[in-house]
Amino acid sequence: MIDRRTYYRIRTSARVALRFVPEDTIEQARARVRSRHVAPPIASGAIEERRLSTESRVLLELVQRVALTLARIDQRLDDLVLAQRGDTPTSIVPSDPIQISISGSGFACTVDEMLETGSLFEVTFDLWDTGIPLIPALARVVRCWQTEDRPIAGLRFVELLPEDRERIVQLVLRKQSAALRERRIGAA
């Protein structure tokens, strides 16, 4: 039986943290995913977006992205100061981005070692360049294969907040739209 994708997939750069979740701690991991959700700097509902013009919506989105970026920079600086003092940084997300293939249903990325199919991982994405806040999730390994360089694992989301799934889907659609525009311009 072929498992058909229900979402489009793109390749992008992201910082990804994976932590193994034993089966007996799944409920605690689900609670962590739900509680670690990063709220936007301007609470939804604080501004009635229906009455805003398109220009005002674009400006509001830009302000939110700037606020998120400043919060990330602040966190990175705090982590650097802690690391220089010899303390453990608070961020669990690595500082170096990797190439991932992501969709609303899951993602694939390089890993340090082969992962067992069916293993559950707590995942945190930092899609810094796209203006998307940290995304916590639970994902299960559906496939792991060896390439010439490193193993690659394909994981399907088990627990992902609906608004985070929507952020990922919107990112994918924006990147695909930009790629199609570039192809049309290049073909002209």
ABEGO torsion letter per residue (X at the ends): XBBBBABBBBBBBBBBBBBBBBAAAAAAAAAAAAAABBBBABBBGABBAAABBAAAAAAAAAAAAAAAAAAAAAAAAAAAAAAAAGBBBABABBABBBBBBBBAAEBBBBBABBBBBGBBBBBBBBBAAAGBBBBBBBBBBABBBBBAABBBBBBBBABBBAAAAAAAAAAAAAAAAAAAAAAAAAAX
